[in-house]
Amino acid sequence: MAFLFFALPLQAMSHLLLQPHIFFCVVLCNIKKKLRCLTHRAATLTAGEIRSALAHTDLDKMWQRDLTPLLVTRYPGTAGSLAVQQHIKTTLGSLEAGWSVTEDSFEAQTPYGPRTFTNLIATLDPSAKRRLVLACHYDSKYYPPQWHGKEFQGATDSAAPCAMMLELARALDQELKTHKSSSPDLTLQLLFFDGEEAMFQWTATDSLYGSRHLAQQMESTPHPAGADDTNLLHGIDLFVLMDLIGAPTPRFGSQFSSTSRWLTRLQNIERRLHSMGLLIDHPADVQYFWPNMPVGFVQDDHVPFLNRGVRILHLIPTPFPSVWHTFDDNEENLDRSSIQNLNKIIQLFALEYLNARPIDPQNPQNAP
């Protein structure tokens, strides 16, 4: 209850205390919203449903269609950045599920002067009250060419996570289309941030340009439309940020106890898929998800949302890939097996969180 008290502005608090019936309604409403997120129960798909759901994910096609176009120099304001933005919009716009894709463009001061940044927000059903958010950053780190004479691809940082998100939307297109028409309350949202990287040196103002701006924008946008006490951030059930993915045998630990159960669920999905023989180059002694392994706090695009009370699941490996922020963070050093395995795990996680059951050809009567 103390948390809810301090969540209200002081002026509003004094006004509500003079009107106990209004105060009670506001507090009860906020409690219900929080409990709805905290008590959300995901589905557990059958073996047949799992095989059906993962039948359309294809690493080779993902590599050609989505990853290769992202492996370009793409720091904010460059031709590569604009090309990547267009690729993301075109890909999502071609899908039958009917994504709503919007841009959050703004200008911000950087150590190199003003620069334009553009976040991309793809929402399956904008009218839904609640959202599972998957997020990544699509920009690459800036290295002045006169200093290095090389181009930084940022394959794990974060071309591969962005390609994985596009592959998820494409592979699960029919399941998401069905979910959109049958579940008006809970939807999926994909966020592609610009300007995560520092342009010169990491500071509070030279970093996280896109996520800082979008978090503020969401906080000031009523949700549902016309609401006077809730905003778009209140609509986020769970914010899953993916970063530095693509190196061999990643280990994801737990940064936040409030979302450790969802890391445990990812661990469970990994074990299920392993037992079904659906993971490749994944011996019994390999484990990606470690919910009982606490890890230190990492500055990343989740921070502006975390600071506003959003529940975060940060999928960043510990330790960082050895190629982090080097010119070896390129396509040659990506591990195809771990990317494909994580594709399957995260796709299944999204479906189960959304309670979206695919049709099992062996048991069609369970179709939604």
N, C-alpha and C positions, 0 to 999 in steps of 0.2 A: 504493500500500500504506500510506503514511503517513496518508492520509485515513481509511482504514478503521481504523487503530490508534486515532486520536483520536476516532473515532465511538463507541468503547466506553468505558463508565465505568472509572475506574482500578481499582476493586476487582475488577470483572469481568475486566479485562485481566490482573491479577496472577494470578488464578485460572486463566485460560486458558493463560498462559505456562507454568504448571506441568504442563499437560496438553496437549502439543503436538498430539496427534491431534485433540482437540476444537477447539483454536485454528485449526488448518488447515481444519477443516470449516466453522467459522463464517465465516472470511475467504473461503473459496471460495464459500460460499452468498451472501455479500454481493456478491462480484464478479459472480456470475452474475445477480443481481437487477439490478445497475447496467447490465451489458452488455445485458441483455434490453431495457431502456429505450433505451439509447444506440444500439443497432443495429436498432431497430424499423424495418421497411420498410412504408411505406404502399402501397396499391394505386394504380394509375392507371386511372381508368375510361375506357372508350371513349366516343366521341361519342354513340352511341346510349344508353349507360348514363347519361351525363350528362343528356341530354334527358329520359330517363325519370325520373331522380332529382329533377330540378328542376321537373317538370310540375305538382307540387301546391303549390308555394310561391306565395302570392298576397298581394301588398302591400295591396290594398284590404281584403281580409278580415282580414289581420293588424292593420291600422290600427283596424278596427272592433272586432274580437274581443279584442285583447290590448293595443294601445297606449292606446286611449282610456280603458279602466278603470285604467290606471296613471298617467294624467296628473292626479293629485290630490295634495293635500298629504299626505305619508305619512312624516313623521318618526316615530321610534319611539314607540309607545304611543298613537298617535292612531287615530281611527276609520278614517281613510284607510289607514293601515298595515295594520290588521286586514282591511279589504276587499281590499287587494292580496294579502295572504297567502292569503285564501280563494280569490281568483281564480286564483292560481298553482296551488294544490292541486286545485281543481276542474278546471282545464284539463288538468293532467297525469293526474289520476285518470280522465278520460273517454277516454283513448287506449287503443287495443288493444294497444300494446306492453307494457303492464302495468308502469308505473313504481312503484317503492317510494319513497314520499314521507314523510320524517320531519322532525320539528321539533327544533331545538336552541334552547330557550328558557332565558333566564337573566336575572338582575338584576345591574345594575352601577351604580356611582356615577358621576354626571355632574355638571357644574357647577351643574345645576339639581336635584340630589338624585338618589335612586335611580330607575332607570327599567328597564322590562322590554324586552328585545331578543329577537327570534326569527329565527334562520337557518332556511332551508328547504333540505333536501338531497334531491334526486331522483336515484335510482340505477336504471338500467335492469335490472341484474342484480347484486344485492348479493353474491352468492356468487363472482363473477368475481375473479380474483386481481389483475388490472391494470385501470386506469381512465384514460380520457381525460376530463379535467375541463374544463367550460366554466363560467365564473363571472361574476357581475355583482353590483352592490348595488342593492336595490330601495328603500331609504330615500331621502328627499329632505332637503336641507339645512334646518335649522331657522332661521327668521327670526322673532323675537318680533313678534307682530302690533302691539303697542303702539309698536314702533319704526318699522315700515314700512307697516302697514295693507294689505299685499299678500300674495298667496299664491304661493309658489315651486313651479313645476311640475317642474323638473328633467327636462326632456324628453330632453336628451342625457345627463343626469347623475342617474340612469341608467335612465329609463323605456324608451328605445328599445332599449338592449342587452337588457334583460329581455324585452321583447316579441319581439325577434329570437330569443332562446333558446326561447321558447314556440312561435314559428312553426316553428323547426327541428324541435322534437319532434313537432309536428302534421304538418308537411309530409312528414317522413320516417318517419311512424308505421309503415307497412308494412315499410319497409326495416329499421327498428330492431327490429321484432317478429321478422322473419326472422333478423336477426343474433343476437338474444338466444337463439334456440333452436339456432343452429348454431355459436356461438363462445363456449364457456364461460370462456375465459381473459381476454378483453379486453372491457370494457364502457364505456358512456358515463355520466357523472355530471354533473348540473347543480346548481350551488350558487348560491343567492340569499341574499346577505348583508344583514343589517340593521345599521344603525349605522356605516356607513363614514364618514359625515360627522362632523365635529366639532360638538358641540352648542353650543359657545361659541367656542373658539379652538383651532386644531390643536396638540395636544401628544401625547406618547407615551401618555397616559392618556385624553385627550379626542379620540379618533379610532379608527377600525378596531375598534370594539367587537365586532362579530360575527365578523370574520375572526380576531381574536386569540383569541377563545373557542373557535371551531371548530377552529383549528389545534391548540390545546392538547388539545382533546377527541380529535381524530383521532390525535394522537401517543400518547395513553394507551389507545387502543383496539386490541387485538390484531387482526391481519389476516394471513391468514385466521383465522377463529374458532379459538381455542385455541392460536394461535402464541405462542411465548415470546420470539422475537427480531425480529419484524416487526410493524408497526402499519399503520393505514390510510394514513398518509402514504407509507409504502414502496410502497403499491399504486398511487400516482399516477404514471403514465407522464409526463404532460405536463399542466400547469395553465395554461389559457388564460383570462386575465382580460380582459373587455371593458368599457370605460368611455369616457364622453364621445363616444359615437358618434351620428351623426345630422346633423352639419353638412356642408356641401358639400365635395367633394374632400378628404377626410382623407388625411393622410400618416402611415403607421405605420413608424417606424424600429426599429432593433434596440437593445435595452437589455442583452441577455445573449448572449454568444457561444455559450453552451452550447445555445441554442435557435434560433440564426440560420438553421439549415437548414430549420426549420419556417416561418420567415418567408419564406424563399426559395420554399418550396413554395406558400405563399399567393400570392406574386408570380406563380408559374408558373400557378396556377389562374386568377388574374385574366387573364393573357394568353391562356390557352386559351379562357375564356369570351368574351373580347373577340373573338378570331378566329372564334368560332362565331356571333357576332352575338347573344349572349345577355345582354349588358349594355346598359343604356339610358343615354343621355346620357353616354357614355363614349368621347370621342374618343381618337385614338391618342396624344395628348400627355398624357393623364391616367393616372396610376399611383398606386394606393393604398399598395402595400407596397414598402418601400425597405430591403431587408436589408443593404445596404452603407452605410446612413446611421446612424451611431451617435447615440444620443440620451441625454440626461442621465437620471439616476435619478429616479423619481417615487414618492413615498409613496402607496401604494394598498393594496387588500385582498390583494395577493399577498405583501406583506412578511412577515407572520407565517409563511407557508409557505416563502418563500425562505430565511428565517433558519433553517429546519429542514431545508434541503437539497432541497426540491422544485424541479423544473425548471420555469421560468416562461416563458411567452410572453405579454407584456403588450401588448394591443392598445388603445393609447390614442394619439390623434393628436398630432402635433407640427406646429405649435403647438396648444395647446388651442383649442377653438371660441371665437370672440369673445364669445359669450353666456355663457361659463362663470361660474357663481355670480352671475348677474344675473337680474332678473325677466324678461328677454327669452329665457331658456332655456325656451321654450314650444313648443307644437305649431306655431304659425305659422312659426317659424324652422327647423323640421326640413326636411331635403332628402330628398324621397321617392326620388329616383334613387339616391343613394349608399346609402340604407338597403336598397333592393331589391337593388342590386348586391352589397352586403356579405352580405345574406341568402344569396344564391346561392353566393358564394365560401365562406362559412363552412360552409354545409350540405355542399357538396362536399368541403371539407377534412375534416369529421367523418366522412363516409362513407369517404373514402379512407384516413384514419388507421385506422379500424376494420376496413378490408378488407371492407367491406360492399358487395357488388355488387348493384345493383337489376336487375330483369329488363328486358332490352332487347327490346321487342316485335318488332324486326326480326331479332333473333338469340336466340330463347327458349331454345336449347340451352345457353346460358351461365348460365342461372338457377342460383342456389345450391341 
